[in-house]
Each structure stands twice: as structure tokens, then as C-alpha cells.
Amino acid sequence: MSYQHILVEQSDGIITVTLNHPETLNAMTEEMGDEITALVAVVNQDQDARVLILTGAGRAFCAGGAKGNLKSRASGGGKSEAPKAFYQRFLALRKLEIPTIAAINGPAVGAGFCIALACDMRIIATNAKVGLNFVRLGIHPGMAGTYTTPRLVGMAKACEIIFTGKLYSGEEAFALGLANRVVATEQVMDAALALAREICASAPIAVRLAKKALYRNDDEMLDAAIEVESEYQAHTWTTQDALEGITAMTEKRTPRFRGG
């Protein structure tokens, strides 16, 4: 299968997927999400596949939703079906039967960080800037961030991460428990590959079943989180705060939220 928005390489059981929109810092589009969904179906049928690594082309991992999509939602009102369908495209990664590693080589913001959190493990660059900045745009978090974050760091830390919308360095993210390892930027892929090779040395059927056990009941809980996020985010898209947040981002200024 050929892909236009992602790059896919496979060697010795390790599949490397690169989000390939470097000119937009790998901002997420529906087309990119469709290719992720299609890839997951292919990989789950591949008995030679052992581990999948997700990374970004150029200097970023993923900048989140494409600005054009954000602007149209801010001006077009709230419909829960649109964000739900968008989330499901990328969160198909969660349905992979093999282990997944996010190699966070640079900025990963908003929904772009959420797809890293949806992976099983994360290797992060020291100089990466990551965070769930949704509320600083005036919108409710999405892409299952309200589900994955507390599962990784606990409720109290998740509340701080989500309520402040703060961006963290790679070192800070590691200290919070958002990443398994933090390394220099130029070592991110090497570290991810080293971890992948360790996993490949284990029995593949046992690993797949272990992942299935670890994530038992996850589908139902994830789907429920997506439903809630889609509804709440759709509501916030109808507010003046959302319009102000997206406008301020475009104009590169601090937003002035008024709670309306």
C-alpha cells in the first residue's frame, strides 16, 4: 500500500512510521488520519511485525490539529461528530496488537501530544516541548487526552497538566512520568530502536497477549472518553473564548478569555 502523508519502513520486525508534513510541523489532517487507520489494519495482519515506532519528519513530532481545521471549527460552531471522527482516525493506533513506541523528536502539542500518549511507550528529546494546550485555545481537550494522561501520571498531575495547558521540556515530561526515557535529540531514534530490539528479542505471541491483557476493557473506556470529549469540545467550540483563543494563536498574542 502506498502512503502520501506518512512514511512507512519495515526492517527486522520493526515498523517505523513517520508523520510526513514537516512544512507544517506534521500538523494532523483527515488524510493523514485515514492513512494511520489503514496502516493499523495492515499491521495487525502482519505476523512478522513485532514493534511499531511513531515519529515525525523534520524538527517536530506533531504540532496538533492543522490551523485551517481549527479556524473553521472556531467559526463554524460545535458539532460533536466531526471531532469524534477525527480522533478515531488517529486513535486507531490504540488498536494495534503489537507494542508501540512514540519517538518524540521535537514539539508535540495538543492532539499531537495525545497521539504520543496513546502509544505504549515514549522516548522524548531533552529539548522537546510537549503539552496539552487545549484550554489555552479556549477548547476542551480531545484525542483521548483526558483518558490517557491520568492513566500515566495519576489524577493530581493530570489535572495540573490539563488545567494549565502548560508546555513542558523533555526533562520535565520525563520527571512527570509522561515518558519512559529522555535523551538528546539526535539520539531519540537510536533509543527507540534499541528499545524496539529488546522487545523483538521476546516471544512475539507472548508479547501480543501481554499487551492484550494490559489493555483489557480499554476499548470500551476509550470509546466512552472520546464520546465525552467530543460532546464537551463541541460545546466549547461555540464559545467566544474558543474564537478568541484561535484568533490569538493566529495573531501570536496572549488570549483574553472572558468566560463566554
DRENDOVEX-34880 format. One line per field, with one value per residue (C-alpha): x, y, z. Coordinates in nm, 4 decimals. Example, Ala and Ser with C-alpha at 12.3 -4.5 7.8 and 13.67 -1.06 7.14 Angstrom:
<badrens>
xx	(1.2300/1.3670)
yy	(-0.4500/-0.1060)
zz	(0.7800/0.7140)
</badrens>
This chain:
<badrens>
xx	(0.0000/0.1275/0.1004/0.1116/0.1042/0.3124/0.6327/0.6434/0.9565/0.9928/1.3087/1.3619/1.0109/1.0277/0.7881/0.8813/0.6005/0.6916/0.4305/0.5369/0.4172/0.7410/0.6409/0.3520/0.5394/0.3441/0.0073/-0.2713/-0.5135/-0.8010/-0.5976/-0.3091/-0.5537/-0.7059/-0.3618/-0.2938/-0.6224/-0.5420/-0.1915/-0.3198/-0.5385/-0.2399/-0.0020/-0.2473/-0.2480/0.1322/0.2696/0.6246/0.5528/0.6856/0.7034/0.5880/0.7753/0.5930/0.7924/0.7789/0.9644/1.1880/1.2235/0.8812/0.6900/0.3424/0.2026/-0.1532/-0.4523/-0.3912/-0.4552/-0.7043/-0.9181/-0.9047/-1.0088/-1.3029/-1.4276/-1.3944/-1.6071/-1.8427/-1.9889/-1.9849/-2.0701/-1.9557/-1.9455/-1.6536/-1.4029/-1.5106/-1.4387/-1.1085/-0.9977/-1.0913/-0.8722/-0.5550/-0.6508/-0.6681/-0.3068/-0.4515/-0.5908/-0.2516/-0.1806/0.1946/0.3771/0.4075/0.6805/0.6491/0.9887/0.9209/1.1916/1.0609/0.7470/0.4345/0.1407/-0.2303/-0.3687/-0.0137/0.0984/-0.2167/-0.1204/0.2163/0.0313/-0.1823/0.1308/0.2512/0.5899/0.7596/1.1191/1.1500/1.4152/1.5536/1.4679/1.1187/0.8275/0.5163/0.1815/-0.1954/-0.2595/-0.6286/-0.7607/-0.5205/-0.7015/-1.0386/-1.1422/-1.1957/-0.9182/-0.9604/-0.7885/-0.8426/-0.6040/-0.8368/-0.8219/-0.4576/-0.2966/-0.4291/-0.3545/0.0099/0.0714/-0.2220/-0.5171/-0.3498/-0.0681/-0.3102/-0.5278/-0.2310/-0.1179/-0.4663/-0.5953/-0.2858/-0.2218/0.1471/0.4221/0.6994/1.0559/1.1601/1.3280/1.0147/0.7904/1.0123/1.0065/0.6257/0.6058/0.4935/0.7936/0.9935/1.3292/1.4723/1.7718/1.9463/1.7525/1.9972/1.9643/1.5848/1.5526/1.8538/1.6999/1.3610/1.5194/1.7217/1.4040/1.2247/1.5049/1.4820/1.1120/1.1789/1.4031/1.0973/0.8473/0.6068/0.2893/0.3535/0.4147/0.0933/-0.1094/0.0582/-0.0442/-0.3974/-0.4092/-0.2678/-0.5308/-0.8296/-1.1518/-0.9575/-1.1725/-1.4910/-1.3280/-1.1500/-1.4693/-1.6526/-1.3802/-1.3986/-1.7768/-1.7464/-1.4588/-1.6395/-1.9515/-1.7667/-1.5287/-1.8203/-1.9747/-1.6569/-1.6258/-1.9458/-1.7983/-1.6360/-1.3391/-1.2652/-1.2827/-1.0551/-0.8116/-0.7712/-0.7537/-0.4856/-0.2866/-0.3037/-0.2023/0.0687/-0.0575/-0.1842/-0.5578/-0.8010/-1.0594/-1.3817/-1.5705/-1.8272)
yy	(0.0000/0.3486/0.6458/1.0187/1.1673/0.9194/0.7288/0.3589/0.1455/-0.2100/-0.3928/-0.6972/-0.6811/-0.3100/-0.0782/0.2898/0.5323/0.8959/1.1704/1.3454/1.7059/1.8753/2.2083/2.2308/2.0618/1.7470/1.9026/1.6466/1.6234/1.3898/1.2401/1.1621/1.0038/0.7900/0.6541/0.5748/0.3836/0.1886/0.1101/-0.0331/-0.2813/-0.3913/-0.4248/-0.6299/-0.8874/-0.8975/-1.1801/-1.0569/-0.7208/-0.7014/-0.3304/-0.0005/0.3272/0.6555/0.9735/1.2991/1.4288/1.7317/1.9135/1.8322/1.5267/1.6740/2.0245/1.9012/1.9842/2.1781/2.5513/2.5628/2.2985/2.4836/2.8130/2.6564/2.4891/2.8102/2.9984/2.7149/2.6239/2.2929/1.9534/1.6537/1.4183/1.5990/1.5828/1.2282/1.1036/1.2925/1.1367/0.7870/0.8079/0.8658/0.6659/0.3577/0.3334/0.2182/-0.0895/-0.2144/-0.5620/-0.5035/-0.2650/0.0974/0.3495/0.7235/0.8719/1.2350/1.4153/1.7683/1.9693/1.7630/1.9833/1.9330/1.6469/1.5905/1.5019/1.2981/1.0520/1.0086/0.9424/0.6860/0.4831/0.2225/0.3856/0.7167/0.8241/1.2027/1.4533/1.6784/1.9919/1.8808/2.0984/1.8975/1.9576/1.9599/2.3253/2.2902/2.5141/2.7897/2.7845/2.8062/2.4499/2.1263/1.8648/1.5956/1.2963/1.0976/1.3200/1.3218/0.9404/0.8640/1.1340/1.0275/0.6651/0.7624/1.0166/0.9950/1.2272/1.5151/1.5586/1.5107/1.7903/2.0270/1.9310/1.9715/2.2705/2.4855/2.3854/2.4313/2.3155/2.1019/2.0284/1.6711/1.6566/1.7877/1.5463/1.2553/1.3683/1.3830/1.0270/1.1194/0.9470/0.6301/0.7823/1.1238/1.1525/1.4088/1.4964/1.3211/1.0030/0.9730/0.7278/0.5254/0.4920/0.3976/0.1367/-0.0040/-0.0471/-0.1981/-0.4515/-0.5504/-0.6187/-0.8085/-1.0440/-1.1556/-1.4184/-1.2383/-1.4277/-1.3768/-1.0051/-0.9593/-1.1404/-0.9433/-0.6204/-0.7527/-0.8283/-0.4893/-0.3097/-0.5315/-0.3276/-0.0380/-0.0200/0.0500/0.3055/0.4805/0.4990/0.6474/0.9097/1.0021/1.0440/1.2794/1.4774/1.5162/1.6482/1.8862/2.0094/2.0729/2.2913/2.4928/2.5499/2.7555/2.9958/3.3335/3.2028/2.9475/3.2125/3.4365/3.1512/3.0544/3.4187/3.4909/3.1877/3.3083/3.6601/3.5261/3.7102/3.6174/3.5396/3.7406/3.4917/3.6254/3.3064/3.3393)
zz	(0.0000/-0.0840/0.1508/0.0810/0.4310/0.6291/0.5596/0.6446/0.6733/0.7998/0.8998/1.1219/1.2614/1.3453/1.1607/1.1634/1.0821/1.0204/1.0122/0.6940/0.6869/0.8017/0.6471/0.8982/1.1842/1.0949/1.1764/1.1692/0.8780/0.7976/0.5142/0.7473/0.9907/0.7169/0.6339/1.0012/1.0188/0.7024/0.8258/1.1541/0.9669/0.7577/1.0536/1.2585/0.9770/0.9561/1.1691/1.1095/1.2720/1.6284/1.7248/1.5723/1.6219/1.5547/1.4922/1.2977/0.9929/1.0365/1.3667/1.5155/1.6274/1.5725/1.6164/1.6673/1.4512/1.1315/1.1811/0.8948/1.0634/1.3949/1.2364/1.0544/1.3719/1.5718/1.3200/1.2323/1.5695/1.7530/1.6089/1.8114/1.5109/1.3451/1.6328/1.7182/1.3663/1.3637/1.6946/1.5842/1.2752/1.4758/1.7831/1.5632/1.6844/2.0146/1.8398/1.7258/1.8594/1.8741/2.1131/2.0052/2.0844/2.0260/1.9378/2.0302/1.8358/1.8868/1.9659/2.0351/2.1270/2.1902/1.9837/1.8578/2.2087/2.2639/1.9917/2.1634/2.4896/2.3071/2.2313/2.4809/2.5472/2.4801/2.4157/2.4328/2.3280/2.6003/2.4031/2.3011/2.4074/2.4862/2.6468/2.6269/2.5488/2.4604/2.7392/2.6333/2.2994/2.4714/2.3921/2.5808/2.5479/2.2848/2.1235/2.4480/2.6439/2.9454/2.9447/2.8728/3.0879/3.4317/3.3471/3.3041/3.5796/3.8220/3.8650/4.0513/3.7999/3.5109/3.6480/3.6573/3.3065/3.1579/3.3580/3.2992/2.9376/3.0164/2.7809/2.9312/2.8290/2.7651/3.1056/3.2784/3.0889/3.1919/3.5564/3.5464/3.4147/3.0641/2.9019/2.9619/2.8702/2.7875/2.5549/2.3365/2.0217/1.7920/1.9994/2.0009/1.7127/1.8267/2.1726/2.0277/1.8022/2.0924/2.2983/1.9986/1.9509/2.3180/2.2692/1.9458/2.1439/2.3418/2.2266/1.9889/2.0761/2.4469/2.3920/2.1908/2.4552/2.7346/2.5620/2.5227/2.8968/2.9944/2.7880/2.8670/2.8721/2.7180/2.4038/2.5982/2.8287/2.5429/2.3380/2.6364/2.6804/2.3120/2.3368/2.6342/2.4860/2.1546/2.3258/2.5575/2.2912/2.0554/2.3250/2.3762/2.0010/2.0219/2.2788/2.2293/2.4274/2.1542/1.8843/2.0916/2.1597/1.7953/1.6856/1.9450/1.8307/1.4706/1.5712/1.8061/2.1130/2.4584/2.4527/2.6645/2.7872/2.9393/3.0154/2.7412)
</badrens>
